[in-house]
Amino acid sequence: MNSSLFKSTFFKHYRFLVLINFLLLSGCSLMSQVNPSEINGKQAIHSLDGNWAFSPGKKPKHAWEWQTIKVPANWYKEGYDISGEAWYQKTFIANEDLKNKKVTLLLKGIDYQADIWLNDKHLAKQEGYFQVNTVDLTPAIIAGKRNTLTIKVDSPLENKEDFSLRKRLLKGIFSHHDTRPGGAWSDRGQEQNTGGIWGSVEIHTSHQLFIKNISATSVKTINDKWTLNTHIHSEGENPDNVSYHWTLKGSNHVSPIFKGISNQQTFSISINSPALWWPKILGKPNLYELTILAKQGQKTLHKKTITTAFRDITLNDKKMWSINGKRLLLQGTNYIPTQWLSELNSKKIRKDIDLMMDAHINTIRVHAHITHPEFYRQCDERGLLVWQDFPLQWGYQDTPTFHEQAHRQLKDMLQQLGNHPSIIHWTLHNEPPWDADWMKWKYKDYDPEQNHELDKSLNDLANELETSRPISMISSTKEHPWLGWYSGHWLDYAKPTKQAFIAEFGSQALPNAETMQRIFGKMPKTPNKQKDWKGWEKWQYHNFQPRESFEIAKIDYPKNTQELIKSSQHYQARLIQLAAESYRRQAYQPVTALFHFMFVEDWPSMNWGVVDYWRHTKPGYRALQQAYQPVLPSIEWKQVEYPEGRIELGLWILNDSADSHDKVHYEISLSKGTNIIDKKSYTHAMPRDMHEKIADYVSPHLSEGEYTVNTSISKQGKEQGDALSKNNYTFTVKNNEKKLKQ
């Protein structure tokens, strides 16, 4: 072959292979740059969701170095098990008609810190994982050209040597918690980082100004007259002749006009007899749409609509809750739906809320974090109450920098979530060091005043800014009994409490065999010995606590995993039934709110959830569902094993429904196997908000064996029919010579 021809052919093939390799390495990231989005002034909102160029670590110098990632997504869920800095890039074409428009970037969720550039011009810096942030692109956008948006995201790890006590990131359960991958106290407790652009990215176009935020607070005045105090925050130019118009969909009020003189506008809307927002258990969650238009003559500069409602929340000196004047016992659960917020969507949240409503839960404590915005929207629509925590969990640095950041992010939370009528309460810090004296056993340098000044200053700020909801400075360890798990015995839940708020109670239980296999890849084997800590290592990484299970809960050490699934689930279900019923019987004496811990497992794990990560329910879910029935024929018991002879049980009517009944039929039956050995019935009035003992039941003489008590409440008289509610209790009678368990 001619040498020159050989060289020519060789280099042609070489260049072809290089090009193919370049395209393979570049992948879809090249396509996202070659076929950029087109932004015009006719369409008000443009989504930038989809494939973005992505690079962990340093910013690439060459196009072929970029990888691809989907936005929105936490980077871990896209296969990037990283922490620290990562770079995102997206190109778009700005049409010529944007020359005289205001162009605003909306970032609906970045974890945790971000720097934003457009066309290499640095425009903004943000910190915090939950905020919806706006960035004015107008100074840097080039109309008629291709524009490049670059975002550097930083989701760092806490300092390894002190991350559990002196954290510097305001991420709540997303950086340090019992339910995180690796748990709270291991060196691996910061794995599977939650960083990334987890919320949607949008570009909004408007004329001259952009309405960033509208806050609306309803206040009852006299009789049935209400005022909606409204504040508008806009960004950009505010011309002298701008006017603001409002409409309230669902009311018959006309839209008045008021002239804008600055970017901060405040006004009030008076409404007579509005349809009130009620929690589902008491009525209908009526909502209104408030629309604000900024106009210049006949020209609309910008338009924004929010959802609002009219409702009144009160908490009296005895910590009793009233919604629109009706007293209500809060029956709740702690909720951490996921470790990666991009996993959530409308369908998944709807399923969780369906499960909670089917379990008769009326209040959800969003535990030590702020969750996906869709959750709050659905709670508004469906009438679920929300007890919202600020993302402070255990210990943080006591530095001016951290305190300042906490203040800023508290303001962000109150502003961002303040319009949701479902939110009835704020808690600012969960188990701070100054309230958690158990920390003195864990940390040699424990300071009993750590974060105290921080919490007091946050409480002062929250009370200054918030006027429509109660606020708790902390969720205290004394409100988290954890009997039968971290201390005491599970039967201690039968004893009276001194706390009005029970913010956490519960125990762990393994999920079903199918879920265990999905977590481990195959059915795991239990170690041969209880204290074979090496053997439990992988279990503990997935949050299982062997010490608490076997030494405090005293679950029998299992022969195999199937046996442990059954015994742990049985333990959890019994504990939940006893605790939930006991606290409900103590309604207003002193209990006014109770929150089981916790509803769902937030990653492939085995912890306190009554629903696993893949949303399979455990027996504990059914126990909670039964104990939380609005109408409940509650059985007061204090043990599960008795000596031969008679037993005595208290019979209660609990009615937290919206209905009253002049007479109801209460029936109790006692069975041994399939044989009913005793039955009694009672007739009693059942007004709404009733928590009353109606009788003491004394059984006949009982010999050794297994027994079940069944109770029911049904309507009496003309409305007589099927049972309104049923309940049961199982126990064992042992020969007097046999040792009884507590």
Secondary structure, DSSP 4 states (H G I P E B T S, - for coil): --HHHHHHHHHHHHHHHHHHHHHHHHTHHHHHHHS-EEE-SSSSEEE--EEEEEEESSPPSSGGG-EEEEES--GGGGT----EEEEEEEEEEEPGGGTTSEEEEEE--EESEEEEEETTEEEEEEE-SS--EEEE-TTT--TTSEEEEEEEEEEPPPPTTTTTTSB-S--GGGTS-TTSTT-SSSTTTT-S---EE-S-EEEEEESSEEEEEEEEEEEE-STTEEEEEEEEEEEE---TTEEEEEEEETS-----EEE--SSEEEEEEEEESPPPB--TTTS-B--EEEEEEEEETTEEEEEEEEEE----EEE-TT--EEETTEE--EEEEEE---SSGGG--HHHHHHHHHHHHHTT--EEEETTS---HHHHHHHHHHT-EEEEEPS-BS-B--SHHHHHHHHHHHHHHHHHHTT-TTEEEEE--BS-GGG-TTHHHH-TT--TTTTHHHHHHHHHHHHHH--SS-EES-B-GGG---BTTTBS-GGGGGS----SEE----------HHHHHHHHSSPPPPPSSTT-TTTTHHHHHTT--HHIIIIIS-PPPPSSHHHHHHHHHHHHHHHHHHHHHHHHHTBTTTB-EEEES-SB-SSS--SS-SB-TT-PBPHHHHHHHHHT-SEEEEEE-S-SEEESB--EEEEEEEE-SS--EEEEEEEEEEEETTEEEEEEEEEEEE-TTEEEEEEEEE---B-SEEEEEEEEEEE-GGG--SEEEEEEEEEEEE-TTSPPP-
